[in-house]
Amino acid sequence: MKKIKNETALLKKAIEIGEKYAKNRGYKGFSATDASKEKIEALYRLLVNDKLIHPLPADKEDLLSMKHKLALWIAKQLPEDHPLLK
């Protein structure tokens, strides 16, 4: 897995956008006490369920890979001139 530039910042943006997407889909939302690990897994599973990202193979489904997938997803959603992509 090749690390992408600004992956940590892209992941934060993916969680932010993903939470809004989940609420629009009818998810009750995340509480302030939810760990980022739980948010990442829930958002990953929602996006896979909605066929917005391809699922990871079952043996490669770990937190690090999910983070990477979310960062890739948001990088494709942002406009080309977005500061996180430079």
C-alpha distances in whole Angstrom, upper triangle without the diagonal:
4,6,9,13,15,12,15,18,16,15,19,20,18,20,23,23,22,25,28,26,27,30,31,30,33,30,33,30,29,31,31,30,27,24,21,19,22,22,18,18,21,20,17,20,22,20,19,23,24,21,20,16,15,15,12,13,16,14,11,13,13,13,10,8,11,11,8,10,13,12,11,15,17,16,17,20,21,23,22,25,23,23,20,18,20
4,6,10,12,11,14,16,15,15,18,19,18,20,23,23,22,26,28,27,28,31,32,31,34,32,34,31,30,32,31,31,28,25,22,21,24,23,19,20,23,21,19,22,24,21,21,25,25,23,21,17,17,17,15,17,19,18,15,16,16,15,12,11,13,12,9,11,14,12,11,14,16,14,16,19,19,21,20,22,21,20,17,15,17
4,7,9,7,10,13,12,12,15,16,16,18,21,21,21,24,26,25,26,29,30,30,32,30,32,29,28,30,29,29,26,23,20,19,22,21,17,19,22,20,18,21,23,21,21,25,25,23,21,18,18,18,16,19,21,20,16,17,15,14,11,11,13,11,8,11,12,10,10,14,14,13,15,18,18,20,19,20,19,18,14,13,14
4,6,5,9,11,9,11,14,14,14,17,19,19,19,22,24,23,25,28,28,29,31,29,31,28,27,29,28,29,26,24,20,20,22,21,18,20,22,20,18,21,23,20,21,24,24,22,19,17,18,19,18,20,23,22,18,19,18,16,13,12,14,11,8,11,12,8,8,12,12,9,12,15,14,16,15,16,15,14,11,9,11
4,5,9,9,9,11,13,14,14,17,18,19,20,23,24,24,26,28,29,30,32,30,32,29,27,29,28,29,27,24,21,21,24,22,19,22,24,21,20,24,25,22,23,27,26,25,22,20,21,22,21,24,26,26,22,22,21,19,15,16,16,13,11,14,14,10,10,14,13,10,13,15,14,15,14,14,13,11,8,7,8
4,6,5,6,9,10,11,12,14,15,16,18,20,21,22,24,26,27,28,30,28,30,26,25,26,25,26,24,21,18,19,22,20,17,20,22,20,19,23,23,21,23,26,26,25,21,20,22,22,22,25,27,26,22,22,20,18,15,16,16,12,11,14,13,9,11,13,12,10,14,15,13,15,14,14,12,10,6,7,8
4,6,5,6,9,10,10,12,14,15,16,18,20,20,21,24,25,26,28,26,27,24,22,24,23,24,21,19,15,16,18,17,14,17,19,16,16,19,20,18,20,23,23,22,19,17,19,19,18,21,23,23,19,18,16,14,11,12,12,9,7,10,9,6,8,11,10,9,13,14,13,16,16,16,14,13,9,10,12
4,5,5,6,9,10,11,13,14,15,17,19,20,21,23,25,25,27,25,26,22,20,21,20,21,19,16,13,14,17,15,13,16,18,16,16,20,20,19,21,24,24,23,20,19,21,21,20,23,24,24,20,19,17,13,11,13,13,9,9,12,10,8,11,13,12,12,15,16,15,18,18,18,15,14,10,12,14
4,5,5,6,9,10,11,12,14,16,17,18,20,22,23,24,26,24,25,21,20,21,20,21,19,17,14,16,18,16,14,17,19,16,17,21,21,19,21,24,24,24,20,19,22,22,22,25,26,27,23,21,20,16,15,16,15,11,12,14,11,8,12,13,10,10,14,14,13,15,16,16,12,10,7,10,12
4,5,5,6,9,10,10,12,14,15,16,18,20,21,22,24,22,24,20,19,21,20,22,20,18,14,15,17,15,13,16,17,14,14,18,18,16,18,21,21,20,17,16,18,19,19,23,24,25,21,20,18,15,14,14,13,10,9,11,8,5,8,9,7,7,11,11,10,13,14,14,11,10,7,9,11
4,5,5,6,9,10,10,12,14,15,16,18,20,20,22,20,21,18,16,18,18,19,16,14,10,12,14,11,9,12,14,11,11,15,16,14,16,19,19,19,16,15,17,17,17,21,22,22,19,17,15,12,11,12,10,7,8,9,6,5,9,9,8,9,12,12,12,16,17,18,14,14,10,12,15
4,5,5,6,9,10,11,13,14,15,17,19,20,21,19,20,16,15,16,15,17,15,13,10,12,14,11,10,14,14,12,13,17,17,16,19,21,21,21,18,17,20,20,20,24,25,25,22,20,18,14,14,15,13,10,11,13,9,8,12,12,10,11,15,14,13,17,18,18,15,14,11,14,16
4,5,5,6,8,10,11,12,14,16,17,18,20,19,20,16,15,18,17,19,17,16,13,15,16,13,12,15,15,12,14,17,16,15,18,20,19,20,16,16,19,20,21,25,26,27,23,21,20,17,16,17,14,11,13,13,9,8,11,10,7,9,12,11,10,13,15,15,12,12,9,12,15
4,5,5,6,8,10,10,12,14,15,16,18,16,18,15,14,17,17,19,16,15,12,13,14,11,9,12,12,9,10,13,13,11,14,16,16,16,13,13,16,16,17,21,22,24,20,18,17,14,14,14,11,9,10,10,6,6,9,8,5,8,11,9,10,14,16,17,14,14,12,13,16
4,6,5,6,9,10,10,12,14,15,16,14,15,12,11,13,13,15,12,12,9,11,11,7,7,10,10,8,10,13,12,12,15,17,16,17,15,14,17,17,18,22,22,24,21,18,17,14,14,15,12,10,12,12,8,9,12,11,9,12,14,13,14,17,19,20,17,17,14,16,20
4,5,5,7,9,10,11,13,15,16,14,15,12,11,13,13,15,14,14,11,14,14,10,11,14,13,10,13,16,14,14,17,19,18,19,16,17,20,21,22,25,26,27,25,22,21,17,18,18,15,13,15,15,11,12,14,13,10,13,15,13,13,16,19,19,16,16,14,17,20
4,5,5,6,9,10,11,12,15,14,15,12,13,16,16,18,16,17,14,16,16,12,12,14,13,10,12,15,13,12,15,17,15,16,13,15,18,19,21,25,25,27,24,22,21,19,19,19,16,14,15,14,10,11,13,11,8,12,13,10,11,14,17,18,15,16,14,16,19
4,5,5,6,9,10,10,12,11,13,10,11,14,15,17,14,15,12,14,13,9,9,11,10,6,9,11,9,9,12,13,12,14,11,12,16,16,18,22,22,24,22,19,19,16,17,17,13,12,14,12,9,11,13,10,9,13,14,11,13,17,19,21,18,19,17,18,22
4,5,5,6,9,10,11,9,10,7,8,11,12,14,12,13,11,13,12,8,10,12,10,7,11,13,10,11,15,15,14,17,15,16,19,19,21,24,24,26,24,21,20,18,19,19,15,14,17,16,12,14,16,14,12,16,17,15,16,19,22,23,20,21,19,21,24
4,5,5,6,9,10,9,11,8,10,13,15,17,15,17,15,17,16,12,13,15,13,10,14,15,12,12,16,16,15,17,15,17,20,21,23,27,27,29,27,24,24,21,22,22,18,17,19,18,14,16,18,15,13,17,17,14,15,18,21,22,19,21,19,21,24
4,5,5,6,9,9,11,10,12,15,17,19,17,18,16,18,16,13,13,14,12,9,12,13,9,9,13,13,11,14,12,14,17,18,21,24,25,27,25,22,22,20,22,21,17,17,18,16,13,15,16,13,12,16,16,13,15,18,21,22,20,22,20,21,25
4,5,5,6,5,8,7,9,13,15,17,15,16,15,16,14,11,12,12,9,7,11,11,8,9,12,12,11,14,13,15,18,18,20,23,23,26,24,21,21,19,21,20,17,17,19,17,14,16,18,15,14,18,18,16,18,21,24,26,23,25,22,24,27
4,5,5,5,6,6,9,12,15,17,15,17,17,18,16,13,15,16,12,11,14,14,11,13,16,15,14,17,16,18,21,21,24,27,27,29,28,24,24,22,24,24,20,20,22,20,17,19,21,18,17,21,21,18,20,23,26,27,24,26,24,26,29
4,5,7,9,10,13,16,18,21,19,21,20,21,19,16,17,18,15,13,16,16,12,13,16,15,13,16,15,18,21,22,25,28,28,31,29,26,26,24,26,25,22,22,23,21,18,20,21,18,17,21,20,17,19,22,25,26,24,26,25,26,29
4,6,9,10,13,17,19,21,19,21,20,20,18,15,16,16,13,11,14,13,9,11,14,12,10,14,13,16,19,19,22,25,25,28,27,24,25,23,25,24,20,21,23,20,18,20,21,18,18,21,20,18,20,23,26,28,26,28,26,27,31
4,6,8,12,15,18,20,18,20,20,21,18,15,17,17,13,13,16,15,11,14,16,14,13,17,17,19,22,22,24,27,27,30,29,25,26,24,27,26,22,23,25,23,20,23,24,21,20,24,24,21,23,26,30,31,29,30,29,30,34
4,5,9,12,15,16,14,17,16,17,14,12,14,14,10,10,14,12,10,13,15,13,13,17,17,18,21,20,23,25,25,27,26,23,23,21,24,23,20,20,23,21,18,21,23,20,19,23,23,21,23,26,30,31,28,30,27,29,32
4,7,9,13,14,13,16,16,18,14,13,16,16,12,13,16,15,13,16,18,17,17,20,20,22,24,23,26,28,27,30,29,25,25,23,25,25,22,22,25,23,20,23,25,22,22,26,26,24,25,29,32,33,30,31,29,31,34
4,7,10,12,10,13,13,15,12,10,13,14,11,11,15,15,13,15,18,17,17,20,19,21,23,23,24,27,26,29,27,23,23,20,23,23,19,19,22,21,18,20,23,20,19,23,24,22,23,26,29,30,27,28,26,28,31
4,7,8,6,9,10,12,9,7,11,12,10,11,14,15,13,16,18,18,19,21,20,21,23,22,24,26,25,27,26,22,21,18,21,21,18,17,21,20,17,19,22,20,19,23,24,22,23,27,29,30,27,27,25,27,30
4,5,6,9,11,13,11,10,13,15,13,14,17,18,17,19,22,22,22,25,24,25,27,26,27,29,28,30,28,24,23,20,22,24,20,20,23,23,20,22,25,23,22,25,27,25,26,29,32,32,29,29,27,29,32
4,6,8,10,13,12,11,14,16,15,16,19,20,19,21,24,24,25,27,26,26,28,27,28,31,29,31,29,25,23,20,22,24,21,20,23,23,20,22,25,24,22,25,28,26,26,29,32,32,28,28,25,28,31
4,6,9,11,10,11,14,15,15,16,19,20,20,22,24,25,26,28,27,27,29,27,27,30,28,29,27,24,22,19,21,23,20,19,23,24,21,23,26,25,24,27,29,28,28,32,34,34,30,30,27,30,33
4,6,8,6,7,10,11,11,13,15,16,16,19,21,21,22,25,23,23,25,23,23,26,24,25,24,20,18,15,18,20,17,16,20,20,18,20,23,22,21,24,26,25,26,30,32,32,29,28,26,28,31
4,5,5,7,9,10,11,12,14,16,17,19,20,21,23,24,23,22,24,22,22,24,23,23,21,18,16,12,15,17,15,14,17,18,16,18,21,21,20,23,25,24,25,29,31,31,28,27,24,26,29
4,5,5,6,9,10,10,12,14,15,16,18,20,21,22,20,19,21,20,19,22,21,22,19,16,14,10,12,14,12,10,14,15,13,14,17,17,17,19,22,21,22,25,27,28,24,23,20,23,25
4,5,5,6,9,10,11,12,14,16,17,18,20,21,20,18,19,17,17,19,18,18,16,13,10,7,10,12,10,9,13,14,12,14,17,17,17,20,22,22,23,27,28,29,26,26,22,24,27
4,5,5,6,9,10,11,12,14,15,16,18,20,19,18,19,17,17,19,18,19,17,14,12,10,13,14,11,11,15,15,13,16,19,18,18,21,23,22,24,28,29,31,27,27,24,26,29
4,6,5,6,8,10,10,12,14,15,16,18,17,16,18,17,17,20,19,21,19,15,14,11,13,14,11,10,14,14,11,14,16,15,15,18,20,19,20,24,26,27,24,24,21,23,26
4,6,5,6,9,10,11,12,14,15,16,15,14,15,14,14,17,16,18,15,12,11,8,10,10,7,7,10,10,8,11,13,12,13,16,18,17,19,23,24,26,22,23,19,21,24
4,6,5,6,9,10,11,12,14,15,15,13,14,12,12,15,14,15,13,10,9,7,10,10,7,9,12,11,10,13,15,14,15,18,19,19,21,25,27,29,26,26,23,24,27
4,5,5,6,9,10,10,12,14,14,13,15,13,14,17,16,18,17,13,13,11,14,14,10,11,14,13,11,15,16,15,16,19,20,19,21,25,27,29,26,27,24,25,28
4,5,5,6,9,10,11,12,11,11,13,12,14,17,17,19,17,14,14,12,14,13,9,10,12,11,8,12,13,11,12,15,16,15,17,21,23,25,22,23,20,21,25
4,5,5,6,9,10,10,10,8,10,9,10,13,13,16,13,10,11,10,12,10,6,8,10,8,7,11,12,10,12,15,15,15,18,21,23,25,23,24,20,21,25
4,6,5,6,9,10,10,9,10,8,10,13,12,15,14,11,12,12,14,13,9,12,14,11,10,14,15,13,15,18,18,18,21,24,26,29,26,27,24,25,28
4,5,5,6,8,9,9,11,11,13,16,16,19,18,14,16,15,17,15,12,14,15,13,11,15,15,13,14,18,17,16,19,23,25,27,25,27,24,24,28
4,5,5,6,5,6,8,9,12,15,16,19,17,14,16,15,16,14,11,13,13,10,9,12,12,9,11,14,14,13,16,20,22,24,22,24,21,21,25
4,5,5,6,5,6,6,9,12,13,16,15,12,14,15,16,13,11,13,14,10,10,14,13,11,14,16,15,16,19,22,24,27,25,27,24,23,27
4,5,8,9,9,9,12,14,15,18,17,15,17,17,19,17,14,16,17,14,14,17,17,14,17,19,18,18,21,24,27,29,27,29,27,26,30
4,6,8,10,11,14,17,18,21,20,17,20,19,21,18,15,17,18,14,14,17,16,13,15,18,16,15,19,22,24,27,25,28,25,25,29
4,5,7,8,12,15,16,20,18,16,19,19,20,17,15,17,17,13,13,16,14,12,14,17,15,15,18,21,23,26,25,27,24,24,27
4,7,9,13,16,18,21,19,17,19,18,19,16,14,15,15,11,10,13,11,8,11,13,11,11,14,17,19,22,21,23,21,20,24
4,6,9,13,15,17,15,13,15,16,16,13,11,12,12,8,8,11,9,7,10,12,11,12,15,18,19,22,21,23,20,19,23
4,7,9,12,15,13,12,14,15,16,12,11,13,12,9,11,13,11,10,14,15,13,15,18,21,22,25,24,26,23,21,25
4,6,8,11,10,8,12,13,14,10,9,13,12,9,11,14,13,12,15,17,16,18,21,24,25,28,26,28,24,24,27
4,6,8,6,6,9,11,11,8,8,11,11,9,12,14,13,13,17,18,18,19,22,25,26,29,27,28,24,24,27
4,6,5,6,10,13,13,10,11,15,14,12,15,18,16,17,20,21,21,23,26,29,29,32,31,31,28,27,30
4,6,5,9,12,14,11,12,15,15,14,17,19,19,19,22,24,24,25,28,31,32,35,33,34,30,29,32
4,6,8,12,13,11,12,16,16,15,18,20,20,21,24,25,25,27,30,33,33,36,34,34,30,30,32
4,6,9,9,7,9,12,12,12,15,16,16,17,20,21,22,24,26,29,29,32,30,30,27,26,29
4,7,8,6,7,10,11,10,13,15,15,16,19,20,21,23,25,28,29,31,29,29,26,26,28
4,6,5,6,9,10,11,12,14,16,17,19,20,22,23,25,28,29,31,28,28,24,25,27
4,5,5,6,9,10,11,12,14,15,17,18,20,21,23,26,27,29,26,26,22,23,25
4,5,5,6,9,10,11,12,14,16,17,19,20,22,25,25,27,24,24,20,20,23
4,5,5,6,9,10,11,12,14,15,17,19,20,24,24,26,24,24,20,20,22
4,5,5,6,9,10,10,12,14,16,17,19,22,23,25,23,23,19,19,22
4,5,5,6,9,10,11,12,15,16,17,20,21,23,20,20,16,17,19
4,5,5,6,9,10,11,13,14,16,19,19,21,19,19,15,15,17
4,5,5,6,9,10,11,13,15,18,18,21,19,20,16,16,19
4,5,5,6,9,10,11,13,16,17,19,17,18,14,14,18
4,5,5,6,9,10,11,14,15,17,14,14,11,11,14
4,6,5,6,9,10,13,13,16,14,15,12,11,14
4,6,5,7,9,12,14,16,14,16,13,12,16
4,5,5,6,10,12,14,11,13,10,10,14
4,5,5,8,9,11,9,11,8,7,11
4,6,8,9,12,11,13,11,10,13
4,7,9,12,10,13,12,11,14
4,6,8,6,10,9,8,11
4,6,6,9,10,9,11
4,6,9,9,7,9
4,6,9,7,8
4,6,6,7
4,5,5
4,6
4
